[in-house]
């Protein structure tokens, strides 16, 4: 990405374009290089100007925001921040690796967060790294299913089943169990498969809330009802829903300390 951030606005509503224009022009290091009022015009402007970033309305006339991206070649595919009055498209936006998703009306502070995410994105090799990212966008737009764990907003898992995708809040998870190269999330009696190892999950989960009690089990401490010893001397956790989970010998002391804390 160039040092000066080159930005395009694609939105069919003049007031929305005016708000984004005012916010962008007030920021140093940002160049507003073009605007588009519908999907076809957005494709033409993005191909011609090849900006670093587009604020892209999801619901555009002629072509929607997702269709716009499918019309672009990798070299003409910028970073994307989706903008819309509806939050129902959020999951799909993150599936196609959008950097952020702004729901109208948004605050100046929320806009600044989105802009900062673009500024901090490491993309020194524009022809290599960005082309690879664009290829992922096009692949995911055409895919309708699969098990690949796409990017999700902070504090969430993105889970998929067939052609459906939805967000699961990390705090909603009761416990997690290993399933080879995948992990199964247990959420209020339901299970969701994500393509992520236990090691990577343990590294990114909040250590104050989640603890690994076995090489194949991570538990949300807020779901623990009691710690008990079985008749054969094993240690197990009992969750509020009655689920019983074994605690390995090597993790008992650390777990006890966490529960006392």
Backbone torsions as a table, in degrees:
resi	resn	phi	psi	omega
1	UNK	NA	138.5	179.9
2	UNK	-68.6	161.6	-178.3
3	UNK	-64.0	-39.1	176.8
4	UNK	-91.1	125.3	-174.8
5	UNK	-80.6	115.6	-179.9
6	UNK	-95.7	123.8	-169.1
7	UNK	-126.2	142.9	172.2
8	UNK	-119.1	142.2	173.5
9	UNK	-107.3	129.7	175.7
10	UNK	-126.3	101.8	-177.4
11	UNK	-155.0	137.1	-177.2
12	UNK	-84.7	-8.2	-178.0
13	UNK	-99.0	116.8	-179.9
14	UNK	-54.1	-43.0	178.8
15	UNK	-61.5	-37.7	179.8
16	UNK	-66.6	-41.9	177.1
17	UNK	-63.6	-37.5	-179.2
18	UNK	-64.4	-40.9	179.2
19	UNK	-63.6	-48.8	179.7
20	UNK	-63.0	-40.4	179.5
21	UNK	-60.3	-45.8	-179.5
22	UNK	-63.1	-42.9	179.9
23	UNK	-65.2	-42.0	-178.1
24	UNK	-69.3	-42.6	-178.0
25	UNK	-67.1	-20.2	179.4
26	UNK	-84.2	-5.4	-177.9
27	UNK	-100.9	135.0	175.0
28	UNK	-71.1	148.5	176.4
29	UNK	76.4	13.1	179.8
30	UNK	-120.3	132.2	176.9
31	UNK	-118.2	115.0	174.8
32	UNK	-81.7	105.0	-171.6
33	UNK	-101.0	-6.8	179.0
34	UNK	-178.1	162.7	177.7
35	UNK	-138.5	155.3	177.7
36	UNK	-139.5	146.6	-175.0
37	UNK	-108.8	-8.8	177.4
38	UNK	-153.3	176.1	-174.6
39	UNK	-64.8	-43.9	-180.0
40	UNK	-62.5	-43.2	178.7
41	UNK	-66.2	-36.0	178.5
42	UNK	-61.2	-43.9	178.3
43	UNK	-60.2	-45.7	-178.4
44	UNK	-63.5	-44.4	-177.9
45	UNK	-66.7	-42.9	-178.7
46	UNK	-67.3	-39.2	176.9
47	UNK	-64.8	-40.8	-175.8
48	UNK	-74.7	-42.8	-173.3
49	UNK	-92.8	-26.7	-178.3
50	UNK	45.9	63.5	-179.0
51	UNK	-74.0	173.1	174.5
52	UNK	-79.8	-29.1	-172.0
53	UNK	-147.4	143.6	170.9
54	UNK	-127.0	131.6	167.5
55	UNK	-89.3	107.5	-166.3
56	UNK	-114.8	117.4	175.8
57	UNK	-69.2	138.2	179.8
58	UNK	-70.0	-44.4	-173.5
59	UNK	-102.1	85.6	177.9
60	UNK	-104.4	150.1	172.8
61	UNK	-63.9	152.5	176.9
62	UNK	74.6	-60.3	176.0
63	UNK	-132.8	136.0	175.7
64	UNK	-80.2	174.8	-175.3
65	UNK	-58.6	-39.2	179.7
66	UNK	-67.6	-39.0	178.2
67	UNK	-65.9	-34.8	176.3
68	UNK	-56.3	-46.2	-177.6
69	UNK	-63.8	-34.3	-179.9
70	UNK	-69.8	-19.9	-179.9
71	UNK	-85.3	-8.9	-174.0
72	UNK	-93.9	142.4	171.5
73	UNK	-76.1	157.1	-179.1
74	UNK	-52.0	-41.1	-177.8
75	UNK	-66.7	-22.2	-177.8
76	UNK	-103.0	9.7	-178.4
77	UNK	-96.4	109.2	-178.4
78	UNK	-86.5	-180.0	166.8
79	UNK	-64.8	150.8	-173.3
80	UNK	-126.5	131.1	165.6
81	UNK	-119.4	112.7	179.2
82	UNK	-77.1	143.9	178.8
83	UNK	-130.9	129.1	-179.7
84	UNK	-160.4	163.4	176.3
85	UNK	-87.1	-4.1	-175.2
86	UNK	-122.8	139.9	-179.7
87	UNK	-94.5	2.5	-175.3
88	UNK	-70.8	-15.3	-178.9
89	UNK	-95.9	4.9	-172.7
90	UNK	-59.7	-45.7	-177.5
91	UNK	-60.2	-47.2	-178.4
92	UNK	-65.0	-33.7	178.5
93	UNK	-60.5	-44.0	180.0
94	UNK	-74.9	-25.6	175.9
95	UNK	-63.7	-33.1	179.7
96	UNK	-94.4	20.5	171.3
97	UNK	66.2	30.8	171.1
98	UNK	-63.9	144.9	-179.7
99	UNK	-73.0	-30.4	-179.0
100	UNK	-161.7	174.7	-174.6
101	UNK	-146.6	111.2	-178.0
102	UNK	-102.5	125.9	177.2
103	UNK	-99.5	123.6	179.4
104	UNK	-72.5	141.5	-6.7
105	UNK	-83.1	139.1	179.4
106	UNK	-112.2	158.6	-178.2
107	UNK	-87.0	165.2	175.8
108	UNK	-60.6	-39.0	-179.0
109	UNK	-64.7	-40.6	178.8
110	UNK	-66.5	-37.9	176.2
111	UNK	-62.1	-42.9	-178.3
112	UNK	-63.1	-36.7	177.3
113	UNK	-61.1	-44.8	179.9
114	UNK	-62.1	-43.3	-178.9
115	UNK	-66.2	-38.1	179.0
116	UNK	-64.4	-34.7	178.8
117	UNK	-63.5	-35.8	178.1
118	UNK	-70.4	-43.6	-177.3
119	UNK	-63.2	-32.8	-176.4
120	UNK	-90.9	-5.0	178.6
121	UNK	-67.0	122.7	179.6
122	UNK	-76.7	111.3	-179.2
123	UNK	-146.9	57.9	-177.3
124	UNK	-70.7	-31.8	179.6
125	UNK	-97.3	87.7	-174.3
126	UNK	-63.1	-42.1	-176.4
127	UNK	-75.2	-26.3	-178.9
128	UNK	-93.6	-65.0	-174.8
129	UNK	-64.2	-42.3	-177.2
130	UNK	-72.1	-33.6	177.0
131	UNK	-65.9	-39.2	177.1
132	UNK	-63.9	-40.7	179.0
133	UNK	-65.2	-40.7	179.0
134	UNK	-63.2	-38.8	178.3
135	UNK	-62.9	-37.7	177.4
136	UNK	-64.7	-40.4	178.6
137	UNK	-58.9	-49.7	-177.3
138	UNK	-65.4	-37.9	179.0
139	UNK	-64.1	-45.1	-178.0
140	UNK	-69.3	-33.4	177.7
141	UNK	-65.9	-31.9	-178.4
142	UNK	-92.6	-9.0	-174.9
143	UNK	-78.1	-44.3	-171.4
144	UNK	60.9	0.5	-179.4
145	UNK	-168.7	-150.3	-179.1
146	UNK	102.6	177.2	-176.3
147	UNK	-120.4	5.4	-179.1
148	UNK	-65.1	134.0	-179.9
149	UNK	-82.2	100.1	179.6
150	UNK	-75.5	170.6	-179.7
151	UNK	-63.7	144.6	178.1
152	UNK	-130.2	155.9	177.2
153	UNK	-65.2	158.4	-179.0
154	UNK	-55.0	139.6	177.9
155	UNK	83.1	11.8	-177.3
156	UNK	-138.7	156.9	164.6
157	UNK	-106.2	145.0	172.7
158	UNK	-104.2	113.6	-177.0
159	UNK	-111.8	148.5	-175.9
160	UNK	-134.1	147.9	174.1
161	UNK	-149.1	110.3	-175.4
162	UNK	63.3	-123.7	-179.0
163	UNK	-96.5	4.0	-179.1
164	UNK	-101.1	143.1	175.3
165	UNK	-139.0	146.2	176.5
166	UNK	-156.2	163.6	-179.4
167	UNK	-94.6	139.0	174.6
168	UNK	-121.0	121.6	177.9
169	UNK	-66.4	137.1	-179.2
170	UNK	-57.5	-39.2	-178.7
171	UNK	-67.3	-16.3	178.9
172	UNK	-78.8	-16.2	-174.9
173	UNK	-74.0	129.3	177.1
174	UNK	-80.5	-51.4	177.7
175	UNK	-159.7	166.1	-175.4
176	UNK	-132.2	136.9	176.5
177	UNK	-126.0	147.0	-179.7
178	UNK	-72.6	144.4	176.2
179	UNK	-143.2	76.0	-175.1
180	UNK	58.4	-119.6	-178.9
181	UNK	-87.0	9.1	179.5
182	UNK	-119.8	177.4	173.0
183	UNK	-138.6	144.4	178.2
184	UNK	-104.2	122.2	176.2
185	UNK	-89.5	129.3	175.4
186	UNK	-103.6	115.3	-173.6
187	UNK	-131.7	103.7	174.8
188	UNK	50.1	48.9	177.1
189	UNK	86.3	-5.6	178.3
190	UNK	-111.2	158.3	178.6
191	UNK	-123.5	144.7	179.6
192	UNK	-136.9	133.6	-179.3
193	UNK	-95.7	131.2	175.7
194	UNK	-127.1	147.9	-179.0
195	UNK	-89.4	84.2	-178.8
196	UNK	-158.1	141.1	-178.8
197	UNK	-81.7	161.0	178.7
198	UNK	-64.5	-35.0	-179.8
199	UNK	-63.1	-44.2	-179.8
200	UNK	-70.1	-34.4	176.8
201	UNK	-65.0	-46.7	-179.1
202	UNK	-61.4	-32.9	-178.2
203	UNK	-72.5	-30.7	-175.0
204	UNK	-105.2	-9.9	177.0
205	UNK	-77.5	152.0	179.6
206	UNK	-65.8	114.8	-176.9
207	UNK	-65.6	-18.7	178.3
208	UNK	-77.1	-16.5	-176.6
209	UNK	-115.5	-31.5	-175.7
210	UNK	-116.8	140.8	179.4
211	UNK	-137.2	142.1	177.9
212	UNK	-88.5	117.0	-176.7
213	UNK	-103.2	-5.7	-179.0
214	UNK	-161.1	158.5	-179.9
215	UNK	-61.6	-19.5	-178.7
216	UNK	-114.4	12.0	-174.8
217	UNK	-141.7	130.5	170.7
218	UNK	-121.9	136.9	-176.4
219	UNK	-126.1	145.3	173.8
220	UNK	-82.3	114.2	-174.7
221	UNK	-61.2	-24.8	179.4
222	UNK	-71.5	-12.3	179.0
223	UNK	-97.2	-1.1	-175.9
224	UNK	-81.9	128.4	177.1
225	UNK	-95.5	-42.7	-178.9
226	UNK	-159.0	161.5	174.4
227	UNK	-115.8	124.7	-176.3
228	UNK	-137.0	156.9	176.5
229	UNK	-102.1	134.0	-177.9
230	UNK	-81.3	173.9	-178.1
231	UNK	-64.0	-26.0	-179.0
232	UNK	-98.4	12.3	173.7
233	UNK	89.4	5.2	177.7
234	UNK	-82.4	158.1	179.4
235	UNK	-107.8	136.5	179.2
236	UNK	-140.6	151.3	172.9
237	UNK	-96.6	142.8	174.3
238	UNK	-116.1	122.5	-179.5
239	UNK	-85.9	168.9	-178.0
240	UNK	-62.3	-26.7	179.7
241	UNK	-88.6	4.3	178.2
242	UNK	95.2	-7.2	178.6
243	UNK	-62.1	136.2	179.1
244	UNK	-112.6	129.9	-176.3
245	UNK	-127.8	129.9	-179.8
246	UNK	-72.7	142.6	175.2
247	UNK	-107.2	125.2	-179.5
248	UNK	-70.6	153.7	-177.6
249	UNK	-59.8	-38.0	-175.7
250	UNK	-70.3	-14.9	-175.9
251	UNK	-112.6	4.2	-176.0
252	UNK	-65.7	-46.4	-175.9
253	UNK	-63.2	-44.3	-179.6
254	UNK	-64.3	-39.9	179.0
255	UNK	-64.5	-45.3	-179.9
256	UNK	-59.1	-40.8	179.2
257	UNK	-64.6	-40.2	179.7
258	UNK	-66.0	-40.7	-179.1
259	UNK	-68.4	-38.1	176.9
260	UNK	-66.0	-36.1	179.6
261	UNK	-69.0	NA	NA
